[in-house]
Structures are given as C-alpha cells and as structure tokens.
Amino acid sequence: MSTQFVKAVFGGFPLGPGMPFADEESIEKVYKLLEEGGCTAIDTARIYGASEEWLGKTGAGKRFTIDTKAPGGFVPGSSTGDNILQFAKESTGLLKVESVDIYYIHAPDPSLDLEDMLKGVNEAFKAGHFKRFGLSNYKAADVQRVYDICKAKGYPLPVVYQANYSAVARKQETELIPTLRKLGIAFYVYSPIAGGLLTKTSEALRGGKEDAGRYAKGNPFEPLYGGLYNKPSYYKALDLWGEAAKAAGCSKGELAYRWVAFDSVVDPKYGDAIIFGATKHSYIPETLGWLKAGSVGAESKAKIDEIWKVIEHEAPLDNYHK
C-alpha cells in the first residue's frame, strides 16, 4: 500500500467542440478546478480530435505540463520516422508550447520498421519537441526491444509507460509490471474505472441503453469498450462490485479510484501516475478527492481480489490488444 499520494494527470480527450467541455468558458472552469485540486499535468494525443488545438487555444501549456502521443498503431502505417518528427512538430505547434513533457508512441505498429520509428523519436527529441519518451499499449517483450534499441543507439530511453489498468483489468500486473520495474519505467494508468464500466450496473451493460454511457448501443465508443468488457463474466463482476462498494460505504467510482491509487501495484515511489477523466465539472474535484482518500481497507481489497478471479479468463490486456 502506498503511503504518499500518486500523481494525478487529467485526460484531455473531452476538450473541444462536440465534447463535454466544448468552449473556452467551460475549459477555463476545468483548468481552475484542476489547479484548485493540485493537478499539474494534462494528457492528450494526436488522435484525440481537436484536443491539442483547444489546449493550445486556451493556453493550457502556460499552466500545466502537457503530454501527447504520436498515433502509432492506432493509425496503421502513419508513424514512420519522418512522420513522427512531423507529428511532434504539429503537436507542439497546436499546443502552442516549445516542448511537451512526455511524448508517447500511442500503440505498436507491426507494419512499420521499429528502428526507423525510434530514429524519428530521436530526431524529435533533438529538435526539442519533448523532454521524456513514453510508450503505450506495447507488450512487455516489445518494451524491452524498444529499450534495447534506444540504449544501443544513444536515443532517449522510454521512461514512462501508459497502460489500461483497473480492478477489472489486471493482466498488466504479471505481464508488464516486472519489465517496467526492471527497466525503471514509470507506470501511468489509463482507464482506472474501465471506461466508466465500474460505475455501471450489469443491467445497464446488458441493456445498452443511454444510461450505459460508452456501452450504450449507438455510442461511437461502444464497439471498443463493449468489445473489451461486455462479456458474461463482467455482468457477475458488476453485481459483486456494487455489493463491495455498498459494504465499503462509498460509491462504485470511489472504490475503483481508491483501489488503484492505494491498493494496487501503482506506487508513487516509482514515479507512477493515474490519468483520470471527467464528463462533468463536478467530477474533477470529486475524483481528485478520492485519489487522496486512502486505502479501501483489507476487507474491500479481498473482495476486489475475488472479483478479479471471476473475470480474469476473459479480461483484456489493453485498448489495443483485444
């Protein structure tokens, strides 16, 4: 269990037209709430719609450190060495910053030459577009390979890894964490409430109605998140999750965030962090409070371990490898 607070990073996906925080006034309120809550970093990506543009337009880089990502395998064939340098230039230009803190490759792309990709990362680093290099959605063996190539060639080493991790997506504990700890790579968690799953009921997940959020039929994210979690074992897990939260005397969302922050493999001593999202302003101070609220306790922790046993056999690794 951690004895200090883990770093909180705000997920910048929902910023810009058509998103939950759609205009400058709404985004300014987000920034003020983050500042009041002690959150100093925002995460975005090249593929997050107009997020980079609106972070730049609203001056986020003057108030927060910004992390962003080259598309990698999420846009197959796009992240050649030359293009990575161009993506980095475009991102810092849109963000209106000289340099971002962490620059990630968002996912592996087996169709491209890895050494060429990493050459592009090095060129972007030498051009001053980022301070730290990160990976996301790579398997452990590929993390090791990237590390070895970078070390051999004198490129910036990967020092941050961003992964899908929650109480119901724990394969990273055995498949990835040992490699990260060995190489001194910090673990940044995305989807700590499994894309909102851990705030839902099994009925909502099954029914796919509007109250199911990303799991609602017709939602543009339903194919991704439904494919990850809309499975029979997860219906049972959600029933057990609701019971565990009730017994703990807290909301389902609070149980999920506190478990990741204080009772999981996440540990501030390694530089780990949690990326949290929000679709309403009120969720920001609420979540930041949960991330300082302490352990869920031994009884809840044991229940969460039992829930994992129910779903482990069909749990996803991340949002890229289904």
C-alpha positions as a Markdown table, in Angstrom:
| # | Residue | x | y | z |
|---|---|---|---|---|
| 1 | Met | 0.0 | 0.0 | 0.0 |
| 2 | Ser | 1.3 | 3.5 | -0.9 |
| 3 | Thr | 2.0 | 5.9 | 1.9 |
| 4 | Gln | 2.0 | 9.0 | -0.3 |
| 5 | Phe | -0.3 | 10.3 | -2.9 |
| 6 | Val | 0.0 | 9.2 | -6.5 |
| 7 | Lys | 0.4 | 11.9 | -9.2 |
| 8 | Ala | -2.9 | 12.7 | -10.9 |
| 9 | Val | -3.0 | 13.6 | -14.6 |
| 10 | Phe | -6.1 | 14.9 | -16.3 |
| 11 | Gly | -7.1 | 13.2 | -19.5 |
| 12 | Gly | -7.6 | 15.9 | -22.1 |
| 13 | Phe | -9.7 | 13.9 | -24.6 |
| 14 | Pro | -13.1 | 15.6 | -23.7 |
| 15 | Leu | -12.0 | 19.1 | -24.7 |
| 16 | Gly | -13.3 | 21.0 | -27.7 |
| 17 | Pro | -16.4 | 21.3 | -29.9 |
| 18 | Gly | -18.8 | 18.4 | -29.6 |
| 19 | Met | -17.1 | 17.2 | -26.4 |
| 20 | Pro | -18.3 | 17.5 | -22.7 |
| 21 | Phe | -16.1 | 20.7 | -22.3 |
| 22 | Ala | -16.9 | 22.3 | -25.6 |
| 23 | Asp | -15.9 | 26.0 | -25.3 |
| 24 | Glu | -13.4 | 28.3 | -23.8 |
| 25 | Glu | -15.6 | 29.2 | -20.7 |
| 26 | Ser | -16.2 | 25.5 | -19.9 |
| 27 | Ile | -12.5 | 24.6 | -20.4 |
| 28 | Glu | -11.4 | 27.5 | -18.2 |
| 29 | Lys | -13.5 | 26.1 | -15.4 |
| 30 | Val | -11.8 | 22.7 | -15.9 |
| 31 | Tyr | -8.4 | 24.4 | -15.5 |
| 32 | Lys | -9.4 | 26.2 | -12.4 |
| 33 | Leu | -10.7 | 23.0 | -10.8 |
| 34 | Leu | -7.5 | 21.2 | -11.7 |
| 35 | Glu | -5.4 | 24.0 | -10.2 |
| 36 | Glu | -7.5 | 24.0 | -7.0 |
| 37 | Gly | -7.1 | 20.3 | -6.7 |
| 38 | Gly | -3.4 | 20.3 | -7.2 |
| 39 | Cys | -3.4 | 18.6 | -10.6 |
| 40 | Thr | -0.5 | 19.9 | -12.7 |
| 41 | Ala | -0.5 | 17.8 | -15.9 |
| 42 | Ile | -2.8 | 17.1 | -18.8 |
| 43 | Asp | -2.6 | 14.1 | -21.2 |
| 44 | Thr | -3.7 | 14.3 | -24.8 |
| 45 | Ala | -2.9 | 12.7 | -28.2 |
| 46 | Arg | -2.7 | 13.4 | -31.9 |
| 47 | Ile | -5.8 | 11.3 | -32.5 |
| 48 | Tyr | -7.9 | 13.0 | -29.8 |
| 49 | Gly | -9.9 | 15.1 | -32.2 |
| 50 | Ala | -9.4 | 18.8 | -31.5 |
| 51 | Ser | -8.0 | 18.3 | -28.0 |
| 52 | Glu | -4.5 | 19.5 | -28.8 |
| 53 | Glu | -5.8 | 22.6 | -30.7 |
| 54 | Trp | -8.1 | 23.6 | -27.9 |
| 55 | Leu | -5.4 | 23.1 | -25.2 |
| 56 | Gly | -3.3 | 25.4 | -27.3 |
| 57 | Lys | -6.1 | 27.9 | -27.9 |
| 58 | Thr | -6.9 | 28.1 | -24.2 |
| 59 | Gly | -3.2 | 28.4 | -23.0 |
| 60 | Ala | -3.0 | 25.1 | -21.1 |
| 61 | Gly | 0.7 | 24.9 | -21.6 |
| 62 | Lys | 1.3 | 28.1 | -19.6 |
| 63 | Arg | -0.5 | 26.5 | -16.6 |
| 64 | Phe | 0.1 | 22.7 | -16.9 |
| 65 | Thr | 2.7 | 20.3 | -18.2 |
| 66 | Ile | 1.3 | 18.6 | -21.3 |
| 67 | Asp | 1.9 | 15.1 | -22.6 |
| 68 | Thr | 0.9 | 13.9 | -26.1 |
| 69 | Lys | 1.3 | 11.0 | -28.4 |
| 70 | Ala | 2.1 | 10.0 | -32.0 |
| 71 | Pro | -0.6 | 7.8 | -33.4 |
| 72 | Gly | 1.4 | 4.6 | -33.8 |
| 73 | Gly | -0.7 | 1.6 | -34.5 |
| 74 | Phe | -4.0 | 3.4 | -34.0 |
| 75 | Val | -3.4 | 4.8 | -37.5 |
| 76 | Pro | -1.6 | 2.0 | -39.1 |
| 77 | Gly | 1.3 | 2.9 | -41.4 |
| 78 | Ser | 1.3 | 6.6 | -40.2 |
| 79 | Ser | 4.2 | 6.7 | -37.7 |
| 80 | Thr | 7.3 | 6.4 | -39.9 |
| 81 | Gly | 10.4 | 8.0 | -38.6 |
| 82 | Asp | 9.9 | 11.1 | -40.8 |
| 83 | Asn | 6.2 | 11.3 | -39.8 |
| 84 | Ile | 6.9 | 11.1 | -36.1 |
| 85 | Leu | 9.1 | 14.1 | -36.3 |
| 86 | Gln | 6.3 | 15.9 | -38.3 |
| 87 | Phe | 3.7 | 14.8 | -35.8 |
| 88 | Ala | 5.7 | 16.1 | -32.9 |
| 89 | Lys | 6.1 | 19.5 | -34.7 |
| 90 | Glu | 2.4 | 19.6 | -35.4 |
| 91 | Ser | 1.5 | 18.7 | -31.8 |
| 92 | Thr | 3.8 | 21.3 | -30.2 |
| 93 | Gly | 2.5 | 23.9 | -32.7 |
| 94 | Leu | -1.1 | 23.2 | -32.0 |
| 95 | Leu | -0.4 | 23.1 | -28.2 |
| 96 | Lys | 1.5 | 26.4 | -28.5 |
| 97 | Val | 4.4 | 25.0 | -26.5 |
| 98 | Glu | 8.1 | 24.7 | -27.3 |
| 99 | Ser | 8.1 | 21.2 | -25.8 |
| 100 | Val | 5.8 | 18.7 | -24.2 |
| 101 | Asp | 6.9 | 16.7 | -21.1 |
| 102 | Ile | 6.1 | 13.2 | -22.3 |
| 103 | Tyr | 5.9 | 12.2 | -26.0 |
| 104 | Tyr | 4.4 | 8.7 | -26.4 |
| 105 | Ile | 4.1 | 6.3 | -29.3 |
| 106 | His | 0.4 | 5.5 | -28.7 |
| 107 | Ala | 0.5 | 1.9 | -29.8 |
| 108 | Pro | 2.8 | -0.5 | -31.7 |
| 109 | Asp | 2.6 | -0.7 | -35.4 |
| 110 | Pro | 4.0 | -4.1 | -36.7 |
| 111 | Ser | 3.6 | -2.9 | -40.3 |
| 112 | Leu | 6.5 | -0.4 | -39.8 |
| 113 | Asp | 10.2 | -0.7 | -39.1 |
| 114 | Leu | 10.7 | -0.1 | -35.4 |
| 115 | Glu | 14.2 | 1.2 | -35.7 |
| 116 | Asp | 13.0 | 3.8 | -38.2 |
| 117 | Met | 10.2 | 4.8 | -35.8 |
| 118 | Leu | 12.7 | 5.3 | -33.0 |
| 119 | Lys | 15.0 | 7.2 | -35.2 |
| 120 | Gly | 12.1 | 9.7 | -35.7 |
| 121 | Val | 11.6 | 9.8 | -31.9 |
| 122 | Asn | 15.3 | 10.7 | -31.5 |
| 123 | Glu | 15.0 | 13.4 | -34.2 |
| 124 | Ala | 12.0 | 14.9 | -32.4 |
| 125 | Phe | 13.9 | 14.8 | -29.1 |
| 126 | Lys | 17.0 | 16.5 | -30.6 |
| 127 | Ala | 14.7 | 19.2 | -32.1 |
| 128 | Gly | 13.4 | 19.9 | -28.5 |
| 129 | His | 9.8 | 18.8 | -29.0 |
| 130 | Phe | 9.7 | 16.7 | -25.8 |
| 131 | Lys | 11.5 | 16.0 | -22.6 |
| 132 | Arg | 10.7 | 12.4 | -21.9 |
| 133 | Phe | 9.9 | 9.4 | -24.1 |
| 134 | Gly | 7.0 | 7.1 | -23.4 |
| 135 | Leu | 5.3 | 4.0 | -24.8 |
| 136 | Ser | 1.6 | 2.9 | -24.6 |
| 137 | Asn | -0.1 | -0.4 | -25.3 |
| 138 | Tyr | 3.2 | -2.2 | -26.1 |
| 139 | Lys | 3.6 | -5.8 | -24.8 |
| 140 | Ala | 6.5 | -6.4 | -22.4 |
| 141 | Ala | 8.8 | -8.0 | -24.9 |
| 142 | Asp | 8.4 | -5.1 | -27.2 |
| 143 | Val | 9.1 | -2.6 | -24.4 |
| 144 | Gln | 12.3 | -4.4 | -23.8 |
| 145 | Arg | 13.1 | -4.3 | -27.5 |
| 146 | Val | 12.5 | -0.6 | -27.7 |
| 147 | Tyr | 14.6 | 0.0 | -24.6 |
| 148 | Asp | 17.5 | -2.1 | -26.0 |
| 149 | Ile | 17.5 | -0.3 | -29.4 |
| 150 | Cys | 17.3 | 3.1 | -27.8 |
| 151 | Lys | 20.2 | 2.2 | -25.4 |
| 152 | Ala | 22.4 | 0.8 | -28.2 |
| 153 | Lys | 21.9 | 3.9 | -30.4 |
| 154 | Gly | 22.0 | 6.6 | -27.7 |
| 155 | Tyr | 18.4 | 7.6 | -28.2 |
| 156 | Pro | 16.2 | 8.8 | -25.3 |
| 157 | Leu | 15.2 | 5.7 | -23.3 |
| 158 | Pro | 11.5 | 5.1 | -22.6 |
| 159 | Val | 10.9 | 6.2 | -19.1 |
| 160 | Val | 7.1 | 6.2 | -18.9 |
| 161 | Tyr | 4.6 | 3.6 | -19.9 |
| 162 | Gln | 0.8 | 4.3 | -20.2 |
| 163 | Ala | -1.4 | 1.3 | -19.7 |
| 164 | Asn | -5.0 | 0.2 | -19.3 |
| 165 | Tyr | -5.3 | -0.8 | -15.6 |
| 166 | Ser | -8.2 | -1.1 | -13.2 |
| 167 | Ala | -9.6 | -3.5 | -10.7 |
| 168 | Val | -11.2 | -5.4 | -13.6 |
| 169 | Ala | -8.2 | -5.2 | -16.0 |
| 170 | Arg | -5.2 | -6.5 | -14.1 |
| 171 | Lys | -3.2 | -8.6 | -16.5 |
| 172 | Gln | -0.5 | -5.9 | -16.5 |
| 173 | Glu | 0.4 | -6.9 | -13.0 |
| 174 | Thr | 2.1 | -10.1 | -14.3 |
| 175 | Glu | 2.6 | -9.4 | -18.0 |
| 176 | Leu | 4.1 | -5.9 | -17.9 |
| 177 | Ile | 5.0 | -4.6 | -14.4 |
| 178 | Pro | 8.1 | -6.8 | -13.8 |
| 179 | Thr | 9.6 | -5.4 | -17.1 |
| 180 | Leu | 8.8 | -1.8 | -16.2 |
| 181 | Arg | 10.3 | -2.1 | -12.7 |
| 182 | Lys | 13.4 | -3.8 | -14.0 |
| 183 | Leu | 14.0 | -1.0 | -16.6 |
| 184 | Gly | 13.0 | 1.9 | -14.3 |
| 185 | Ile | 10.0 | 2.9 | -16.4 |
| 186 | Ala | 7.1 | 4.6 | -14.5 |
| 187 | Phe | 3.6 | 3.2 | -14.8 |
| 188 | Tyr | 0.9 | 5.6 | -15.9 |
| 189 | Val | -2.6 | 4.2 | -15.6 |
| 190 | Tyr | -5.4 | 5.0 | -18.1 |
| 191 | Ser | -9.0 | 3.7 | -17.7 |
| 192 | Pro | -8.8 | 3.4 | -13.9 |
| 193 | Ile | -12.6 | 2.9 | -13.9 |
| 194 | Ala | -12.5 | 0.7 | -17.1 |
| 195 | Gly | -14.0 | 3.4 | -19.3 |
| 196 | Gly | -16.8 | 4.1 | -16.9 |
| 197 | Leu | -17.7 | 0.4 | -16.5 |
| 198 | Leu | -17.2 | 0.3 | -12.8 |
| 199 | Thr | -19.8 | 2.9 | -12.2 |
| 200 | Lys | -22.5 | 0.9 | -14.2 |
| 201 | Thr | -24.8 | -1.9 | -13.3 |
| 202 | Ser | -24.9 | -5.2 | -15.0 |
| 203 | Glu | -28.4 | -4.3 | -16.2 |
| 204 | Ala | -27.1 | -1.2 | -17.9 |
| 205 | Leu | -24.3 | -3.1 | -19.5 |
| 206 | Arg | -26.7 | -5.8 | -20.8 |
| 207 | Gly | -29.4 | -3.4 | -22.0 |
| 208 | Gly | -27.1 | -1.0 | -23.8 |
| 209 | Lys | -29.5 | 2.0 | -23.2 |
| 210 | Glu | -28.4 | 5.6 | -22.9 |
| 211 | Asp | -27.6 | 5.3 | -19.2 |
| 212 | Ala | -24.9 | 2.8 | -20.2 |
| 213 | Gly | -22.6 | 5.6 | -21.4 |
| 214 | Arg | -19.8 | 4.3 | -23.6 |
| 215 | Tyr | -21.6 | 0.9 | -23.5 |
| 216 | Ala | -24.9 | 2.2 | -25.0 |
| 217 | Lys | -25.9 | 0.9 | -28.4 |
| 218 | Gly | -25.1 | 3.6 | -30.9 |
| 219 | Asn | -22.4 | 5.3 | -28.8 |
| 220 | Pro | -19.3 | 5.7 | -31.0 |
| 221 | Phe | -17.1 | 4.1 | -28.3 |
| 222 | Glu | -19.4 | 1.1 | -27.8 |
| 223 | Pro | -17.6 | -1.1 | -30.3 |
| 224 | Leu | -14.3 | -0.6 | -28.5 |
| 225 | Tyr | -15.4 | -0.7 | -24.8 |
| 226 | Gly | -18.2 | -3.2 | -25.4 |
| 227 | Gly | -15.6 | -5.5 | -27.1 |
| 228 | Leu | -13.4 | -5.2 | -24.1 |
| 229 | Tyr | -15.9 | -5.6 | -21.3 |
| 230 | Asn | -19.4 | -6.6 | -22.4 |
| 231 | Lys | -19.0 | -10.2 | -21.6 |
| 232 | Pro | -20.9 | -12.6 | -19.3 |
| 233 | Ser | -18.3 | -12.8 | -16.5 |
| 234 | Tyr | -18.4 | -9.0 | -16.3 |
| 235 | Tyr | -22.1 | -9.0 | -15.6 |
| 236 | Lys | -21.4 | -11.0 | -12.4 |
| 237 | Ala | -18.4 | -8.9 | -11.6 |
| 238 | Leu | -20.5 | -5.7 | -11.7 |
| 239 | Asp | -23.1 | -7.2 | -9.3 |
| 240 | Leu | -20.3 | -8.1 | -6.9 |
| 241 | Trp | -18.7 | -4.7 | -7.4 |
| 242 | Gly | -21.9 | -3.0 | -6.4 |
| 243 | Glu | -22.1 | -5.1 | -3.3 |
| 244 | Ala | -18.5 | -4.4 | -2.4 |
| 245 | Ala | -19.0 | -0.6 | -2.7 |
| 246 | Lys | -22.1 | -0.8 | -0.6 |
| 247 | Ala | -20.3 | -2.7 | 2.1 |
| 248 | Ala | -17.4 | -0.2 | 2.0 |
| 249 | Gly | -19.9 | 2.7 | 2.4 |
| 250 | Cys | -18.7 | 4.5 | -0.8 |
| 251 | Ser | -19.7 | 4.9 | -4.4 |
| 252 | Lys | -18.6 | 2.4 | -7.0 |
| 253 | Gly | -16.4 | 5.1 | -8.7 |
| 254 | Glu | -14.7 | 5.9 | -5.4 |
| 255 | Leu | -13.9 | 2.3 | -4.7 |
| 256 | Ala | -12.3 | 1.9 | -8.1 |
| 257 | Tyr | -10.2 | 5.0 | -7.9 |
| 258 | Arg | -9.0 | 4.4 | -4.3 |
| 259 | Trp | -8.1 | 0.8 | -5.1 |
| 260 | Val | -5.9 | 1.9 | -8.0 |
| 261 | Ala | -4.3 | 4.7 | -6.0 |
| 262 | Phe | -3.6 | 2.9 | -2.7 |
| 263 | Asp | -4.1 | -0.9 | -3.0 |
| 264 | Ser | -2.8 | -1.9 | -6.4 |
| 265 | Val | 0.7 | -2.2 | -8.0 |
| 266 | Val | 0.7 | 1.6 | -8.6 |
| 267 | Asp | 3.3 | 3.2 | -6.4 |
| 268 | Pro | 4.4 | 6.9 | -6.2 |
| 269 | Lys | 8.0 | 5.9 | -5.4 |
| 270 | Tyr | 8.4 | 4.7 | -9.0 |
| 271 | Gly | 7.0 | 7.9 | -10.4 |
| 272 | Asp | 3.7 | 6.2 | -11.2 |
| 273 | Ala | 0.6 | 8.2 | -12.0 |
| 274 | Ile | -3.2 | 7.9 | -12.7 |
| 275 | Ile | -4.8 | 9.5 | -15.7 |
| 276 | Phe | -8.4 | 10.4 | -14.8 |
| 277 | Gly | -11.2 | 11.7 | -17.0 |
| 278 | Ala | -14.4 | 13.6 | -16.5 |
| 279 | Thr | -17.5 | 14.5 | -18.4 |
| 280 | Lys | -18.9 | 17.0 | -15.9 |
| 281 | His | -17.1 | 19.7 | -14.0 |
| 282 | Ser | -18.2 | 18.3 | -10.6 |
| 283 | Tyr | -16.4 | 15.0 | -11.3 |
| 284 | Ile | -13.0 | 16.7 | -11.2 |
| 285 | Pro | -12.8 | 17.7 | -7.5 |
| 286 | Glu | -14.7 | 14.6 | -6.6 |
| 287 | Thr | -12.1 | 12.3 | -8.3 |
| 288 | Leu | -9.1 | 14.3 | -7.0 |
| 289 | Gly | -10.5 | 13.9 | -3.5 |
| 290 | Trp | -10.8 | 10.1 | -3.9 |
| 291 | Leu | -7.2 | 10.0 | -5.0 |
| 292 | Lys | -6.3 | 11.3 | -1.6 |
| 293 | Ala | -8.8 | 9.3 | 0.5 |
| 294 | Gly | -6.6 | 6.4 | 1.4 |
| 295 | Ser | -6.9 | 2.6 | 1.1 |
| 296 | Val | -10.2 | 0.8 | 0.6 |
| 297 | Gly | -9.2 | -1.4 | 3.5 |
| 298 | Ala | -8.4 | -5.1 | 3.9 |
| 299 | Glu | -11.9 | -6.4 | 3.6 |
| 300 | Ser | -12.7 | -4.5 | 0.4 |
| 301 | Lys | -9.3 | -5.4 | -1.1 |
| 302 | Ala | -10.0 | -9.1 | -0.5 |
| 303 | Lys | -13.4 | -8.7 | -2.2 |
| 304 | Ile | -11.8 | -7.0 | -5.2 |
| 305 | Asp | -9.3 | -9.8 | -5.5 |
| 306 | Glu | -12.1 | -12.3 | -5.6 |
| 307 | Ile | -13.9 | -10.3 | -8.3 |
| 308 | Trp | -10.8 | -10.4 | -10.4 |
| 309 | Lys | -10.8 | -14.2 | -10.3 |
| 310 | Val | -14.3 | -14.2 | -11.8 |
| 311 | Ile | -13.2 | -12.2 | -14.9 |
| 312 | Glu | -9.5 | -12.9 | -15.3 |
| 313 | His | -10.0 | -15.5 | -18.0 |
| 314 | Glu | -11.6 | -13.0 | -20.4 |
| 315 | Ala | -10.2 | -9.7 | -19.2 |
| 316 | Pro | -8.4 | -7.6 | -21.9 |
| 317 | Leu | -4.8 | -6.6 | -21.8 |
| 318 | Asp | -5.3 | -3.1 | -23.1 |
| 319 | Asn | -7.3 | -0.9 | -25.5 |
| 320 | Tyr | -5.2 | -2.0 | -28.5 |
| 321 | His | -4.7 | -5.8 | -28.0 |
| 322 | Lys | -8.2 | -7.1 | -27.7 |
